Amino acid sequence: MDSVEKGAATSVSNPRGRPSRGRPPKLQRNSRGGQGRGVEKPPHLAALILARGGSKGIPLKNIKHLAGVPLIGWVLRAALDSGAFQSVWVSTDHDEIENVAKQFGAQVHRRSSEVSKDSSTSLDAIIEFLNYHNVAEMIREEGYDSVFSVVRRHQFRWSEIQKGVREVTEPLNLNPAKRPRRQDWDGELYENGSFYFAKRHLIEMGYLQGGKMAYYEMRAEHSVDIDVDIDWPIAEQRVLRYGYFGKEKLKEIKLLVCNIDGCLTNGHIYVSGDQKEIISYDVKDAIGISLLKKSGIEVRLISERACSKQTLSSLKLDCKMEVSVSDKLAVVDEWRKEMGLCWKEVAYLGNEVSDEECLKRVGLSGAPADACSTAQKAVGYICKCNGGRGAIREFAEHICLLMEKVNNSCQK
């Protein structure tokens, strides 16, 4: 996404509070472009993401998975990889949000209960953060005091009529007698709350904008509000298509390796009276494997358990498999070399501690929703489906969607 494009001493992601009423202040500058505060200190550029645990519209939405990644993870990954900030912070009052933030590499400021209420504004939380942490007093880019995000909208606005008042509505930004076509009207710029960059002294005065101001216009398809449940699938489709997936460019996946127990199956083993092993799998996952094969991606299965190859072959998945594996990384490395692939061309779906090294090494990694915490922390995508219940099909669709992005970028 385009949310981290300009530098700032303090950046605030998606604040809900609004600046104090009245016009933002105009600041007096000295000859060096600062505020006349004496010797200029080396700037420390900090990014601050506000993530309170008490979201009412969507509970704990900051760590709810959006396209397989916690919502706040998309912001943190972009902020950290941008290289624009000396430190990236999350201000939160919730243990789970703190754990996710640290997992993505951010520092955490535990906000006090005084600024964690429903009535608390974003500025309350930012000012508390500034009281605890020393951040810079200038925005490096072009000497602006504040920069914020906007999006262009083509919406006709009308005056609101209060109930019980006998008035008529009036147009606010159009002449009804000469309604413009969309293509003939530039539209208007609206704050979308994606980011606010401001100098410390502005925030201490109670403003997110002021002094020498500039806006950054985000493309409409990169801007979506997530306030209620029905917004979530829209945001998920947007982030899958336009989201930032990391510094390294994606390569075309040629091989998917999938753990058998807990990914292909749900991990349950049934034993018949004659001591024969019985396992089950979801037809949706078989379709997912077929989907990948039709796209030219080979699928191979692996297990550390002494699975019955006869039982597995009866599933008729037509996949090469290796069981009783004590070192999965060594086997996957051998397969990779056999096919002449680099690690970035390999995907892996795993659910156990024994999958961790493979998940960290490959170009694309995933885990079912019920995978162990070690596996989930090592992956880039966490499925909504459990193992043996459609996780392979879901991960297959995710791979195909990303490969579409790779092919489109190559064509461009």
C-alpha positions in Angstrom: 0.0 0.0 0.0 1.0 3.6 -0.3 0.7 4.5 3.4 4.4 5.0 4.1 5.8 7.3 1.4 6.8 10.5 3.2 9.2 10.9 6.2 8.1 12.4 9.5 9.4 12.7 13.1 6.2 11.1 14.4 3.9 9.1 12.1 0.5 8.0 13.2 -1.3 5.2 11.4 -5.1 5.4 11.1 -5.9 7.7 14.1 -9.6 8.1 15.1 -9.2 11.4 17.0 -9.4 14.8 15.3 -7.4 18.0 15.9 -8.7 20.7 18.1 -11.2 23.0 16.6 -10.1 26.1 14.8 -7.4 26.7 12.1 -4.1 24.9 12.5 -1.3 27.1 13.6 1.2 28.8 11.3 4.7 28.5 12.7 7.5 31.0 12.7 10.6 29.7 11.1 14.3 30.5 11.6 16.7 30.7 8.7 17.5 26.9 9.0 13.8 26.0 8.6 13.4 25.0 12.3 11.5 26.6 15.1 14.3 28.6 16.7 15.0 26.1 19.4 18.8 26.5 19.6 21.3 23.9 18.5 19.7 21.5 16.0 19.8 17.9 17.1 20.2 15.0 14.6 16.7 13.9 13.6 15.3 10.7 14.9 12.4 9.6 12.7 9.9 7.4 14.6 6.7 5.7 13.2 3.9 5.3 15.8 1.0 2.9 15.1 -2.0 3.2 17.5 -3.6 -0.2 18.2 -6.0 -0.1 21.2 -7.5 -3.4 22.2 -11.0 -2.1 22.7 -12.2 -1.8 19.1 -16.0 -1.9 19.2 -17.0 -2.3 15.5 -14.7 -5.3 15.0 -13.2 -6.7 18.2 -9.4 -6.8 18.2 -9.4 -6.0 14.5 -5.8 -4.9 14.6 -4.6 -8.6 14.9 -7.5 -10.2 12.9 -6.0 -11.9 9.9 -6.4 -10.0 6.7 -5.4 -12.2 3.7 -3.5 -14.5 6.1 -1.6 -11.7 7.9 -2.6 -9.8 11.0 -4.0 -6.4 10.0 -1.4 -4.5 11.9 1.3 -6.7 10.2 0.7 -5.1 6.8 1.4 -1.7 8.3 4.5 -2.8 10.3 6.0 -4.7 7.4 5.8 -1.6 5.1 7.0 0.8 7.8 10.0 -1.4 8.8 11.0 -2.3 5.2 10.7 1.3 4.0 14.0 2.2 5.7 12.5 5.7 6.4 12.3 5.4 10.2 14.9 5.0 12.9 12.3 3.3 15.1 8.8 1.8 14.6 6.5 1.7 17.6 3.1 0.3 18.4 1.1 1.9 21.2 -1.3 -0.6 22.7 -2.9 -1.6 25.9 -3.4 -5.3 24.9 -1.1 -8.3 25.5 -2.0 -10.1 22.2 -1.4 -7.0 20.1 1.9 -6.4 21.9 3.0 -10.0 21.0 2.1 -9.6 17.3 3.8 -6.2 17.1 7.0 -7.7 18.6 6.8 -10.7 16.3 6.9 -8.3 13.3 9.9 -6.5 14.8 8.3 -3.4 16.2 8.9 -1.8 19.6 6.0 -1.5 22.0 4.8 1.3 24.1 2.3 0.1 26.7 -0.2 2.9 26.9 -1.8 3.8 30.2 -5.5 3.2 31.1 -6.1 6.9 31.0 -5.6 7.1 27.2 -7.1 3.7 26.4 -10.8 4.6 27.0 -13.5 4.8 24.4 -13.5 8.6 24.9 -9.7 8.9 24.4 -8.5 10.6 21.2 -5.5 9.6 19.0 -3.8 12.8 20.2 -4.1 11.8 23.8 -2.2 8.5 23.0 0.4 10.3 20.8 1.2 12.9 23.5 1.6 10.2 26.1 4.0 8.5 23.8 6.0 11.7 23.3 6.2 12.2 27.0 8.0 8.8 27.3 10.1 8.8 24.1 12.4 11.4 22.5 11.6 11.9 18.8 12.7 14.5 16.3 11.4 18.0 15.6 11.5 18.2 11.9 10.3 16.3 8.9 13.2 15.7 6.6 11.4 15.9 3.3 11.2 19.4 1.9 10.8 21.1 5.3 7.1 20.4 5.8 5.8 20.6 9.4 3.0 18.1 8.7 2.0 15.6 5.9 -1.2 13.6 5.8 -3.0 11.2 3.4 -6.0 12.0 1.3 -8.1 10.2 -1.3 -10.1 11.7 -4.2 -13.8 11.1 -4.2 -16.5 12.0 -6.7 -19.5 12.5 -4.4 -22.1 15.2 -4.4 -22.8 16.6 -1.0 -26.0 18.1 0.3 -26.8 20.0 3.5 -28.3 17.9 6.3 -31.8 18.6 7.6 -32.4 18.0 11.3 -35.5 16.0 12.2 -38.5 18.2 13.1 -37.0 21.2 11.3 -39.0 22.5 8.3 -36.2 23.3 5.9 -35.1 22.2 2.5 -31.8 20.7 1.6 -29.2 22.7 -0.4 -26.4 21.4 -2.7 -22.9 22.0 -1.2 -20.6 21.2 -4.1 -22.7 21.2 -7.3 -25.2 23.0 -9.4 -28.2 20.6 -9.9 -29.0 22.4 -13.2 -25.5 21.5 -14.5 -24.7 18.2 -13.0 -21.2 17.2 -14.2 -20.3 13.8 -15.5 -17.7 12.0 -13.4 -15.1 12.3 -16.2 -15.7 16.0 -16.4 -15.2 16.7 -12.7 -11.9 16.4 -10.7 -13.8 15.5 -7.5 -12.7 16.5 -4.0 -9.9 15.5 -1.7 -10.9 13.9 1.7 -8.7 12.9 4.6 -8.7 9.1 4.8 -6.8 8.7 8.1 -4.2 6.3 6.6 -1.3 8.3 8.0 -0.5 11.6 9.6 3.1 12.9 9.8 3.8 15.8 12.1 6.5 17.5 14.1 6.6 17.0 17.8 5.8 20.6 18.8 2.6 20.5 16.7 1.3 17.5 18.4 2.2 19.0 21.8 0.0 22.0 20.8 -2.9 19.6 20.1 -2.6 19.4 16.3 -2.0 16.7 13.8 -1.8 19.3 11.0 -0.3 22.8 11.0 2.6 25.1 9.9 3.8 24.2 6.4 1.3 21.5 5.4 1.3 19.0 2.5 -1.0 16.1 1.5 -0.2 12.8 -0.2 -2.9 11.6 -2.5 -3.5 7.9 -2.3 -5.1 6.0 -5.2 -8.7 5.2 -4.5 -8.1 1.5 -4.8 -5.4 1.7 -2.1 -7.8 3.3 0.4 -10.6 1.4 2.3 -12.1 1.9 5.7 -12.5 -1.1 8.0 -15.2 -0.3 10.5 -17.7 -3.1 10.4 -17.6 -6.8 9.4 -18.8 -6.3 5.8 -15.8 -4.1 5.1 -13.4 -7.0 5.8 -13.8 -9.0 2.6 -13.4 -5.8 0.5 -10.2 -4.9 2.3 -8.9 -8.5 1.9 -9.4 -8.4 -1.8 -7.7 -5.0 -2.0 -4.7 -6.1 0.0 -4.3 -9.3 -2.0 -4.2 -7.3 -5.2 -2.4 -4.2 -4.1 -0.7 -5.1 -0.8 2.9 -4.9 0.1 4.4 -8.4 0.5 8.0 -7.6 1.4 11.2 -6.1 0.1 12.2 -9.1 -2.0 10.4 -9.6 -5.3 8.2 -12.7 -5.5 9.5 -15.3 -7.9 7.3 -17.8 -9.8 6.6 -20.9 -7.6 7.5 -24.2 -9.2 7.2 -26.6 -6.2 4.8 -26.8 -3.2 5.8 -29.1 -0.4 3.0 -30.0 2.0 3.2 -31.8 5.4 0.8 -34.8 5.4 -0.3 -35.0 9.0 -2.2 -31.8 10.0 -2.2 -30.2 6.5 -3.4 -32.8 4.0 -5.2 -34.5 6.9 -6.7 -33.2 10.1 -4.1 -35.2 12.1 -6.6 -37.9 13.1 -5.7 -41.5 12.6 -8.2 -44.3 12.7 -7.2 -47.9 13.2 -9.3 -50.8 12.0 -9.8 -54.1 13.8 -7.1 -55.7 11.7 -4.7 -52.9 12.7 -4.8 -51.1 9.3 -4.4 -47.3 9.4 -7.3 -45.2 8.1 -7.0 -41.5 7.3 -9.3 -38.9 5.7 -8.8 -35.8 3.6 -11.0 -33.1 2.1 -11.9 -33.3 -1.6 -11.4 -29.5 -1.7 -7.7 -30.1 -1.0 -7.5 -32.6 -3.8 -8.9 -30.0 -6.1 -6.4 -27.5 -4.8 -3.5 -29.9 -5.6 -5.0 -30.4 -9.1 -5.3 -26.6 -9.6 -1.6 -26.2 -8.9 -0.6 -29.0 -11.2 -2.6 -27.4 -14.0 -0.7 -24.2 -13.4 2.6 -26.0 -13.8 3.4 -26.3 -10.1 4.6 -29.7 -8.8 3.2 -30.8 -5.4 5.1 -33.1 -3.1 4.1 -34.5 0.3 6.3 -35.1 3.4 5.9 -36.6 6.9 8.1 -37.4 9.8 5.7 -40.2 10.7 5.9 -43.7 9.3 2.8 -43.3 7.3 1.5 -46.2 5.2 2.5 -45.5 1.6 -0.2 -47.9 0.5 -2.8 -45.9 2.3 -1.5 -42.6 0.9 -1.3 -44.0 -2.7 -5.0 -45.0 -2.4 -5.8 -41.3 -2.2 -4.8 -41.1 -5.9 -3.3 -37.6 -5.5 -0.4 -38.6 -7.9 2.2 -36.8 -5.8 5.7 -37.8 -4.9 6.0 -38.3 -1.2 8.5 -39.1 1.5 7.7 -40.5 4.9 9.7 -41.3 8.1 11.6 -38.1 7.5 13.8 -37.0 10.4 15.2 -33.9 8.6 12.6 -32.2 6.5 14.9 -29.4 5.4 17.4 -31.8 4.0 14.8 -33.6 2.0 13.2 -30.4 0.6 16.7 -29.1 -0.2 17.4 -32.4 -2.2 14.1 -32.0 -4.1 14.9 -28.4 -4.8 18.3 -29.2 -6.3 16.9 -32.1 -8.2 14.4 -29.7 -10.0 17.1 -27.0 -10.4 15.2 -24.4 -8.3 16.3 -21.7 -5.9 14.6 -21.5 -2.5 12.4 -18.5 -3.7 10.7 -20.9 -6.2 9.6 -23.2 -3.4 6.4 -22.9 -1.3 5.8 -24.9 1.9 2.6 -25.6 3.9 3.4 -26.8 7.4 1.9 -27.1 10.8 4.5 -28.4 13.2 7.7 -27.5 15.0 9.5 -29.8 12.6 8.4 -27.6 9.7 9.8 -24.4 11.1 13.1 -24.4 9.2 11.5 -25.2 5.9 8.9 -22.5 6.4 11.6 -19.9 7.1 13.7 -20.9 4.1 11.2 -21.0 1.3 9.9 -18.2 -0.9 6.3 -18.6 0.1 5.2 -20.2 3.4 1.8 -21.0 4.9 0.2 -22.8 7.8 -3.4 -24.0 8.5 -5.5 -22.1 11.1 -4.9 -24.8 13.7 -1.2 -25.1 13.2 1.1 -24.8 16.3 2.2 -21.4 17.3 5.8 -22.0 16.2 4.7 -22.8 12.7 2.3 -19.8 12.6 5.1 -17.4 13.7 7.3 -18.6 10.9 4.9 -18.2 8.0 3.8 -15.4 5.7 0.3 -16.6 5.3 -2.1 -18.2 7.8 -5.1 -20.0 6.3 -8.6 -19.5 7.6 -9.2 -23.2 7.1 -7.9 -26.0 9.4 -5.6 -28.8 8.3 -7.5 -31.5 6.4 -10.4 -29.1 6.0 -9.5 -27.0 3.0 -6.2 -25.4 4.0 -4.4 -26.8 0.9 -7.1 -25.5 -1.4 -6.9 -22.1 0.2 -3.1 -21.9 0.1 -3.2 -23.1 -3.5 -5.6 -20.2 -4.4 -3.3 -17.8 -2.6 -0.3 -19.1 -4.6 -2.1 -18.7 -7.9 -3.2 -15.1 -7.0 0.4 -14.1 -6.2 1.7 -15.8 -9.3 -0.8 -13.7 -11.3 0.8 -10.6 -9.7 4.3 -11.9 -10.6 3.3 -12.5 -14.2 1.6 -9.1 -14.5 4.7 -7.3 -13.1 6.8 -9.2 -15.6 4.6 -8.1 -18.5 4.8 -4.5 -17.4 
